[in-house]
């Protein structure tokens, strides 16, 4: 594995972790809390923002090592990660049009990187 491939994989992992933080925030939003302070100061929200912050720091580091032209293409994998994670962890249904869209996104990423 060359250096560029390593940083691309790290970038995708950072995008994946940011997607996981979104799912955790969604789960936290669905839990009734007794007051506004408890909505924002609970372990799920704090961990989700921590993961998101760490993801942002990793992304800033990785941006030094990969071409900027790759970033929007690789970041679009978020549109695959979030619906799949929502389906797995939140029980949300995936519609055919979403699956078709995710397939097109994934195909575009593969074609762009050939």
C-alpha positions as a Markdown table, in Angstrom:
| # | Residue | x | y | z |
|---|---|---|---|---|
| 1 | Unk | 0.0 | 0.0 | 0.0 |
| 2 | Unk | 1.4 | 3.3 | -1.0 |
| 3 | Unk | 1.2 | 6.5 | 1.1 |
| 4 | Unk | -1.6 | 8.1 | -0.9 |
| 5 | Unk | -3.8 | 4.9 | -0.5 |
| 6 | Unk | -3.1 | 5.0 | 3.3 |
| 7 | Unk | -4.3 | 8.6 | 3.6 |
| 8 | Unk | -7.4 | 7.9 | 1.4 |
| 9 | Unk | -8.3 | 5.0 | 3.7 |
| 10 | Unk | -7.8 | 7.2 | 6.8 |
| 11 | Unk | -10.0 | 9.9 | 5.2 |
| 12 | Unk | -12.8 | 7.4 | 4.5 |
| 13 | Unk | -12.6 | 6.2 | 8.1 |
| 14 | Unk | -12.9 | 9.8 | 9.3 |
| 15 | Unk | -16.0 | 10.2 | 7.1 |
| 16 | Unk | -17.4 | 6.9 | 8.5 |
| 17 | Unk | -16.8 | 8.1 | 12.1 |
| 18 | Unk | -18.5 | 11.4 | 11.3 |
| 19 | Unk | -21.5 | 9.4 | 10.0 |
| 20 | Unk | -21.5 | 7.3 | 13.2 |
| 21 | Unk | -21.7 | 10.5 | 15.2 |
| 22 | Unk | -24.7 | 11.6 | 13.3 |
| 23 | Unk | -26.5 | 8.3 | 14.1 |
| 24 | Unk | -25.6 | 8.6 | 17.7 |
| 25 | Unk | -27.0 | 12.2 | 17.8 |
| 26 | Unk | -30.2 | 10.9 | 16.1 |
| 27 | Unk | -30.5 | 8.2 | 18.8 |
| 28 | Unk | -29.9 | 10.8 | 21.5 |
| 29 | Unk | -32.6 | 13.1 | 20.0 |
| 30 | Unk | -35.2 | 10.4 | 20.3 |
| 31 | Unk | -34.8 | 9.9 | 24.0 |
| 32 | Unk | -37.1 | 12.2 | 26.1 |
| 33 | Unk | -35.2 | 14.3 | 28.6 |
| 34 | Unk | -36.6 | 16.1 | 31.6 |
| 35 | Unk | -35.1 | 19.5 | 30.6 |
| 36 | Unk | -33.1 | 21.3 | 27.9 |
| 37 | Unk | -29.8 | 20.9 | 29.8 |
| 38 | Unk | -30.2 | 17.1 | 30.0 |
| 39 | Unk | -30.8 | 17.1 | 26.2 |
| 40 | Unk | -27.4 | 18.5 | 25.5 |
| 41 | Unk | -25.4 | 17.2 | 28.5 |
| 42 | Unk | -25.8 | 13.4 | 28.3 |
| 43 | Unk | -23.3 | 10.8 | 27.4 |
| 44 | Unk | -24.6 | 10.2 | 23.9 |
| 45 | Unk | -24.4 | 13.8 | 22.7 |
| 46 | Unk | -21.0 | 14.3 | 24.3 |
| 47 | Unk | -19.6 | 11.2 | 22.8 |
| 48 | Unk | -21.1 | 12.0 | 19.4 |
| 49 | Unk | -19.6 | 15.5 | 19.3 |
| 50 | Unk | -16.3 | 14.1 | 20.5 |
| 51 | Unk | -16.3 | 11.6 | 17.7 |
| 52 | Unk | -17.2 | 14.3 | 15.2 |
| 53 | Unk | -14.5 | 16.6 | 16.6 |
| 54 | Unk | -11.9 | 13.9 | 16.3 |
| 55 | Unk | -13.1 | 13.1 | 12.8 |
| 56 | Unk | -12.6 | 16.8 | 11.9 |
| 57 | Unk | -9.1 | 16.8 | 13.3 |
| 58 | Unk | -8.1 | 13.7 | 11.3 |
| 59 | Unk | -9.7 | 15.1 | 8.2 |
| 60 | Unk | -7.6 | 18.3 | 8.6 |
| 61 | Unk | -4.4 | 16.2 | 8.9 |
| 62 | Unk | -5.3 | 14.0 | 5.9 |
| 63 | Unk | -6.0 | 17.0 | 3.7 |
| 64 | Unk | -2.3 | 17.8 | 3.7 |
| 65 | Unk | -1.6 | 14.4 | 2.0 |
| 66 | Unk | -4.3 | 13.9 | -0.6 |
| 67 | Unk | -5.3 | 15.9 | -3.6 |
| 68 | Unk | -8.1 | 18.3 | -3.0 |
| 69 | Unk | -9.9 | 17.1 | -6.1 |
| 70 | Unk | -10.5 | 13.7 | -4.4 |
| 71 | Unk | -12.1 | 15.2 | -1.3 |
| 72 | Unk | -15.6 | 15.8 | -2.6 |
| 73 | Unk | -15.7 | 12.4 | -4.3 |
| 74 | Unk | -14.6 | 10.5 | -1.3 |
| 75 | Unk | -16.8 | 12.6 | 1.1 |
| 76 | Unk | -19.8 | 11.6 | -0.9 |
| 77 | Unk | -19.5 | 8.1 | 0.6 |
| 78 | Unk | -21.3 | 9.8 | 3.6 |
| 79 | Unk | -24.5 | 9.4 | 1.5 |
| 80 | Unk | -24.0 | 5.7 | 1.6 |
| 81 | Unk | -22.8 | 5.4 | 5.2 |
| 82 | Unk | -25.6 | 7.3 | 6.8 |
| 83 | Unk | -28.6 | 5.5 | 5.3 |
| 84 | Unk | -27.0 | 2.1 | 5.8 |
| 85 | Unk | -26.2 | 2.9 | 9.5 |
| 86 | Unk | -29.7 | 4.3 | 9.9 |
| 87 | Unk | -31.1 | 1.0 | 8.6 |
| 88 | Unk | -28.8 | -1.1 | 10.9 |
| 89 | Unk | -29.0 | 0.9 | 14.1 |
| 90 | Unk | -32.3 | 2.9 | 13.9 |
| 91 | Unk | -34.4 | 0.5 | 12.0 |
| 92 | Unk | -35.2 | 3.0 | 9.2 |
| 93 | Unk | -36.3 | 1.5 | 5.9 |
| 94 | Unk | -34.3 | 1.9 | 2.7 |
| 95 | Unk | -36.3 | 2.7 | -0.4 |
| 96 | Unk | -35.5 | 1.4 | -3.8 |
| 97 | Unk | -34.6 | 4.9 | -5.0 |
| 98 | Unk | -32.2 | 5.3 | -2.1 |
| 99 | Unk | -30.5 | 2.0 | -3.0 |
| 100 | Unk | -30.3 | 3.1 | -6.6 |
| 101 | Unk | -28.8 | 6.4 | -5.6 |
| 102 | Unk | -26.2 | 4.8 | -3.3 |
| 103 | Unk | -25.3 | 2.4 | -6.1 |
| 104 | Unk | -24.7 | 5.4 | -8.4 |
| 105 | Unk | -22.6 | 7.1 | -5.8 |
| 106 | Unk | -20.5 | 4.1 | -5.2 |
| 107 | Unk | -20.1 | 3.5 | -8.9 |
| 108 | Unk | -19.1 | 7.1 | -9.4 |
| 109 | Unk | -16.4 | 6.8 | -6.7 |
| 110 | Unk | -15.0 | 3.7 | -8.3 |
| 111 | Unk | -15.0 | 5.1 | -11.8 |
| 112 | Unk | -13.4 | 8.4 | -10.6 |
| 113 | Unk | -10.6 | 6.5 | -8.9 |
| 114 | Unk | -9.7 | 4.3 | -11.9 |
